[in-house]
């Protein structure tokens, strides 16, 4: 009973981290595309 909430919290943090990484990657991709278009 004690470990369940902790594992759930860990899972939530992991999901949040993955979402954050995806958001950062998307933002970087958008910026790189914009810079590439501007360079061309």
MOPAC internal coordinates of N, CA, C and O (Angstrom, degrees):
PM7 1SCF
backbone

  N    0.0000 0     0.00 0     0.00 0    0    0    0
  C    1.4632 1     0.00 0     0.00 0    1    0    0
  C    1.5316 1   111.21 1     0.00 0    2    1    0
  O    1.2310 1   120.91 1   148.58 1    3    2    1
  N    1.3218 1   115.87 1   -31.42 1    3    2    1
  C    1.4645 1   119.66 1  -177.48 1    5    3    2
  C    1.5342 1   111.88 1   -75.41 1    6    5    3
  O    1.2310 1   121.33 1   146.23 1    7    6    5
  N    1.3487 1   115.06 1   -33.77 1    7    6    5
  C    1.4607 1   118.63 1  -175.13 1    9    7    6
  C    1.5265 1   113.28 1   -81.73 1   10    9    7
  O    1.2310 1   120.39 1   159.10 1   11   10    9
  N    1.3327 1   116.85 1   -20.90 1   11   10    9
  C    1.4608 1   119.74 1  -175.65 1   13   11   10
  C    1.5343 1   113.25 1   -60.45 1   14   13   11
  O    1.2310 1   119.22 1   127.11 1   15   14   13
  N    1.3363 1   119.09 1   -52.89 1   15   14   13
  C    1.4700 1   119.16 1  -179.65 1   17   15   14
  C    1.5263 1   112.66 1   -61.60 1   18   17   15
  O    1.2310 1   121.00 1   144.37 1   19   18   17
  N    1.3428 1   115.69 1   -35.63 1   19   18   17
  C    1.4616 1   120.12 1   179.87 1   21   19   18
  C    1.5302 1   111.00 1   -64.18 1   22   21   19
  O    1.2310 1   120.86 1   135.31 1   23   22   21
  N    1.3325 1   115.96 1   -44.69 1   23   22   21
  C    1.4647 1   120.24 1   179.70 1   25   23   22
  C    1.5242 1   110.01 1   -65.28 1   26   25   23
  O    1.2310 1   121.01 1   141.86 1   27   26   25
  N    1.3276 1   115.67 1   -38.14 1   27   26   25
  C    1.4647 1   120.83 1   178.43 1   29   27   26
  C    1.5238 1   109.92 1   -63.60 1   30   29   27
  O    1.2310 1   120.77 1   137.10 1   31   30   29
  N    1.3269 1   116.12 1   -42.90 1   31   30   29
  C    1.4695 1   121.65 1   178.74 1   33   31   30
  C    1.5234 1   110.11 1   -63.43 1   34   33   31
  O    1.2310 1   120.98 1   137.53 1   35   34   33
  N    1.3327 1   115.73 1   -42.47 1   35   34   33
  C    1.4609 1   120.56 1   179.41 1   37   35   34
  C    1.5263 1   110.34 1   -62.30 1   38   37   35
  O    1.2310 1   120.97 1   138.44 1   39   38   37
  N    1.3298 1   115.76 1   -41.56 1   39   38   37
  C    1.4653 1   121.08 1   179.15 1   41   39   38
  C    1.5287 1   110.29 1   -63.19 1   42   41   39
  O    1.2310 1   121.49 1   137.84 1   43   42   41
  N    1.3411 1   114.76 1   -42.16 1   43   42   41
  C    1.4637 1   120.42 1   179.44 1   45   43   42
  C    1.5171 1   111.32 1   -63.45 1   46   45   43
  O    1.2310 1   120.81 1   136.95 1   47   46   45
  N    1.3314 1   116.05 1   -43.05 1   47   46   45
  C    1.4654 1   120.82 1   178.90 1   49   47   46
  C    1.5220 1   110.78 1   -64.22 1   50   49   47
  O    1.2310 1   120.82 1   139.86 1   51   50   49
  N    1.3268 1   116.04 1   -40.14 1   51   50   49
  C    1.4576 1   120.66 1   179.33 1   53   51   50
  C    1.5284 1   110.50 1   -63.94 1   54   53   51
  O    1.2310 1   120.96 1   137.30 1   55   54   53
  N    1.3497 1   115.77 1   -42.70 1   55   54   53
  C    1.4622 1   120.85 1   178.73 1   57   55   54
  C    1.5240 1   110.31 1   -63.59 1   58   57   55
  O    1.2310 1   120.88 1   138.71 1   59   58   57
  N    1.3348 1   115.92 1   -41.29 1   59   58   57
  C    1.4671 1   121.21 1   179.64 1   61   59   58
  C    1.5284 1   110.05 1   -63.47 1   62   61   59
  O    1.2310 1   120.66 1   138.52 1   63   62   61
  N    1.3229 1   116.34 1   -41.48 1   63   62   61
  C    1.4614 1   121.55 1   179.04 1   65   63   62
  C    1.5250 1   110.67 1   -62.95 1   66   65   63
  O    1.2310 1   120.58 1   136.08 1   67   66   65
  N    1.3359 1   116.51 1   -43.92 1   67   66   65
  C    1.4618 1   121.46 1   179.25 1   69   67   66
  C    1.5248 1   110.15 1   -62.23 1   70   69   67
  O    1.2310 1   120.76 1   136.16 1   71   70   69
  N    1.3379 1   116.14 1   -43.84 1   71   70   69
  C    1.4687 1   120.88 1   179.42 1   73   71   70
  C    1.5229 1   110.17 1   -62.31 1   74   73   71
  O    1.2310 1   120.78 1   137.98 1   75   74   73
  N    1.3273 1   116.12 1   -42.02 1   75   74   73
  C    1.4633 1   121.03 1   179.23 1   77   75   74
  C    1.5219 1   111.40 1   -62.69 1   78   77   75
  O    1.2310 1   120.87 1   137.11 1   79   78   77
  N    1.3327 1   115.93 1   -42.89 1   79   78   77
  C    1.4601 1   120.67 1   179.69 1   81   79   78
  C    1.5242 1   110.56 1   -64.76 1   82   81   79
  O    1.2310 1   120.71 1   138.97 1   83   82   81
  N    1.3385 1   116.25 1   -41.03 1   83   82   81
  C    1.4657 1   120.81 1   178.60 1   85   83   82
  C    1.5267 1   110.21 1   -62.98 1   86   85   83
  O    1.2310 1   120.72 1   136.97 1   87   86   85
  N    1.3350 1   116.22 1   -43.03 1   87   86   85
  C    1.4620 1   121.02 1  -179.95 1   89   87   86
  C    1.5242 1   110.39 1   -63.23 1   90   89   87
  O    1.2310 1   120.47 1   137.21 1   91   90   89
  N    1.3414 1   116.72 1   -42.79 1   91   90   89
  C    1.4702 1   121.36 1   179.20 1   93   91   90
  C    1.5255 1   110.35 1   -63.79 1   94   93   91
  O    1.2310 1   120.45 1   137.09 1   95   94   93
  N    1.3212 1   116.74 1   -42.91 1   95   94   93
  C    1.4606 1   121.25 1  -179.62 1   97   95   94
  C    1.5241 1   110.49 1   -63.31 1   98   97   95
  O    1.2310 1   120.65 1   138.14 1   99   98   97
  N    1.3356 1   116.35 1   -41.86 1   99   98   97
  C    1.4589 1   121.54 1   179.32 1  101   99   98
  C    1.5275 1   110.62 1   -62.92 1  102  101   99
  O    1.2310 1   121.30 1   136.22 1  103  102  101
  N    1.3368 1   115.11 1   -43.78 1  103  102  101
  C    1.4628 1   120.97 1  -179.73 1  105  103  102
  C    1.5286 1   110.16 1   -63.90 1  106  105  103
  O    1.2310 1   120.57 1   135.75 1  107  106  105
  N    1.3341 1   116.51 1   -44.25 1  107  106  105
  C    1.4664 1   120.86 1   179.15 1  109  107  106
  C    1.5268 1   110.66 1   -63.66 1  110  109  107
  O    1.2310 1   120.36 1   139.20 1  111  110  109
  N    1.3208 1   116.91 1   -40.80 1  111  110  109
  C    1.4628 1   121.12 1   179.08 1  113  111  110
  C    1.5238 1   110.42 1   -62.41 1  114  113  111
  O    1.2310 1   120.84 1   136.03 1  115  114  113
  N    1.3357 1   115.99 1   -43.97 1  115  114  113
  C    1.4606 1   121.13 1   179.90 1  117  115  114
  C    1.5326 1   110.69 1   -61.55 1  118  117  115
  O    1.2310 1   121.08 1   135.75 1  119  118  117
  N    1.3390 1   115.54 1   -44.25 1  119  118  117
  C    1.4651 1   120.46 1  -179.72 1  121  119  118
  C    1.5265 1   110.95 1   -65.85 1  122  121  119
  O    1.2310 1   120.29 1   137.24 1  123  122  121
  N    1.3274 1   117.05 1   -42.76 1  123  122  121
  C    1.4614 1   121.08 1  -179.54 1  125  123  122
  C    1.5271 1   110.50 1   -64.30 1  126  125  123
  O    1.2310 1   120.13 1   140.01 1  127  126  125
  N    1.3342 1   117.36 1   -39.99 1  127  126  125
  C    1.4653 1   121.86 1   178.01 1  129  127  126
  C    1.5233 1   109.63 1   -62.95 1  130  129  127
  O    1.2310 1   120.81 1   136.21 1  131  130  129
  N    1.3305 1   116.06 1   -43.79 1  131  130  129
  C    1.4595 1   121.20 1  -179.99 1  133  131  130
  C    1.5320 1   110.67 1   -61.35 1  134  133  131
  O    1.2310 1   121.13 1   135.79 1  135  134  133
  N    1.3415 1   115.44 1   -44.21 1  135  134  133
  C    1.4695 1   120.55 1   179.58 1  137  135  134
  C    1.5285 1   110.86 1   -66.29 1  138  137  135
  O    1.2310 1   120.64 1   140.47 1  139  138  137
  N    1.3266 1   116.39 1   -39.53 1  139  138  137
  C    1.4653 1   121.64 1   179.74 1  141  139  138
  C    1.5249 1   110.44 1   -63.16 1  142  141  139
  O    1.2310 1   120.86 1   135.77 1  143  142  141
  N    1.3361 1   115.95 1   -44.23 1  143  142  141
  C    1.4693 1   121.18 1   179.76 1  145  143  142
  C    1.5254 1   109.92 1   -64.30 1  146  145  143
  O    1.2310 1   120.86 1   140.49 1  147  146  145
  N    1.3363 1   115.96 1   -39.51 1  147  146  145
  C    1.4603 1   120.72 1  -179.52 1  149  147  146
  C    1.5321 1   110.75 1   -67.45 1  150  149  147
  O    1.2310 1   120.88 1   143.29 1  151  150  149
  N    1.3462 1   115.93 1   -36.71 1  151  150  149
  C    1.4623 1   121.05 1  -179.67 1  153  151  150
  C    1.5291 1   110.42 1   -68.26 1  154  153  151
  O    1.2310 1   120.35 1   141.23 1  155  154  153
  N    1.3141 1   116.94 1   -38.77 1  155  154  153
  C    1.4600 1   121.54 1   178.75 1  157  155  154
  C    1.5261 1   109.40 1   -76.38 1  158  157  155
  O    1.2310 1   120.10 1   180.00 1  159  158  157

